[in-house]
């Protein structure tokens, strides 16, 4: 599907892939999976915890351009968020992306009560996945998804989250063997 992206976007994604380890970006395989999932589920409201340099946000943004949705993305580090904003603008997705700078748990805690999420993507502090999950859960629509990266590569750090979501009867969770491992949970009921 990247063939459908404009040349500038294709070039930027290729450049960002060269610094994948430095910026802790998701793999291209995971990015393509998330892109397809957002498009196929017709998600309108997506939240991302961990913007980094904007690699995953570009993919999510391009998917949301197809669905007519919006992305809210949260990043703690100024420098990374500045790079991401620049990349979003160059790739033509900045108009549908709301960037928030600060501590993700604090930002999530103070989301407006009526803020609804169709799809959440978490790729930040692994030890806080369980906290992020509990803060996003009240906003996640029934039928919505929450995806968390690095659940195999950082298994010990995310184990409490995996145990918690697997035991939660409101969610159906699978671990996909994508690079680094992706937990994908669907909310079955509120």
N, C-alpha and C positions, 0 to 999 in steps of 0.2 A: 503494500500500500504506500510505501514511501515514494514510489514512482509517481503517485498522484500529488505529492507535495511539490511546491515550486522549487526552483533550483537553489535559491538562497537558503530555504529551510533544509534541503538535503545537505548542502555544504556545511551549514552550522551543526547539524546533527552529527555529521561525520567528524567534524573538528572536536565536538564535545566528547565523542566516543574515545578519542585519543587520550583524554584526561579522566576517563571513567574512574580509575582507582583513586586519583587525587581528590576528586569531588564526591566519591562514594555513590556514583550514579548507578541506576539499574541497568541491566543488560539490554541490548537491542531486542532480544527475544521477549523479555518481560515487558518492554515498552510496547512492542507490537501486540502482545496479548492484551494489555490494559487498553490500548487504543481500540481494538476490536470489541472488547467487552463493553466499553463505554458507548460505542456506536450501537452495538447490538441491543443493549439494554435501554437505549434511548434516554440515557441519563441527562438530566437538565442541570442539577446542582451537584457539583463535585468539590470535595475538600481534600487538600493534600497537606500532610504534615511532613515537612522537610523539603524545601524548595531546591536547596543547593544552587547549582548554576543554571537551573531551569530545564535540564534535559527531559525529565519526565513530564514537567509542566507543558513543554512544547507538544509532546505527544498527546497529553490529555486535552490541551487547548485545541489542537487540530481535530480531535474526535468531537469536542464540544461545538466546534464550528459546524460540523455536520448535523448535530442534534439540536442546535440552537440554544445550548446551555451556557453556563458560567462556571469558572473555576475560582475557588478561594484557596490560596496557597500560603503557608506559614513557614517562615525561616527566622532563625535566631541571629545569624551572622550578617551584619551590614554588607560586607564585601561580597558575599555570595549572592545576597538578594539584589545588589546593584548589577552584578553580572547577569543574573537571571532576567531582570527587567529589560536589560539591553537585548538579550537573546529573544525575549518575548516580542519586543518591538520589531526586531529584524525579521522574525518569522510570521508577523502579522496576526498575533494572537493576544497582544496586550489589551485590546479593547474588551476582551471577555474574561480577563484575569484580574482578580482583586488580590494584591499582595499584602500580606500582613507581616510586620517585623516584630519579633519578640519571642517570649517563652511560649511554646505551643500549648502547654497545659493551661496556662493562664488565659490565653486567647480563647481556647476551646471552652473553658469554664464560663466565660462571659459572652458566649454566642447568644444572640437574641433567642428568646424562648421559641419563637415561631420560625427559626432558621431550620429549613428542612434539607436533608442530604439524600441524594439518590445513590451516591458512590463516594466512598472514602478511601484514600490511599495513604498509608503510613509508611514512611521510610526515614526515620529520625532516631532519636535515642532509644535503643532497643529495650533497655530496662524499663522504659516508661510506656511501652506498648499497652500494657494492661490499663494504665491510667488514661491514655489517649482513647482506648476503646470505650471505657466507661463514660468518658466525657462526650464522645461522638454518638454513642448508642441512643440517647433520648432524641436525637435529631435525625437519625437514620430512618427512612421510610420503610415500611414493611415491603419486602421484595427488593430492597436495596442491598448493596454489597459493601463490604469492608475488606480491603486487600492490604496485607502487610508483607513487606519484603524482608529478606535476610533471615527467615525462620529456620533455615537449615544451616546457613553459614554462621549464625549466632544463636544456635539452638539453646544453649544454657541461659543466655540473657533473656530470651523470650518465652521460656518454658512456663512461667506462671501465667502469661497471657494465653498460651496455647491450651493449657489445662483449664483455664477459666472459660474460654469461648467454647471449647469442646464439651464442657459440662453444662453449658447454658442451653436450655430447651428452646429458646427463642431463635437460635441460630443453627445453621448447618454449615460446618466448616470442613474444608479439605486443604491438604498441603500439596501444592503442585510442585513437581520436580523441575521447575524453571531454575536457571542459574541463581544461586544464593537461596532458593526456596521461597515460594510465595504462599502465604495463608490466604485463602479466599473463603469468606463467610457470607452467607445470604441470610438476611433477617426474615424469619418465617412468620413472626407475629410480634405485636407490640406489647 
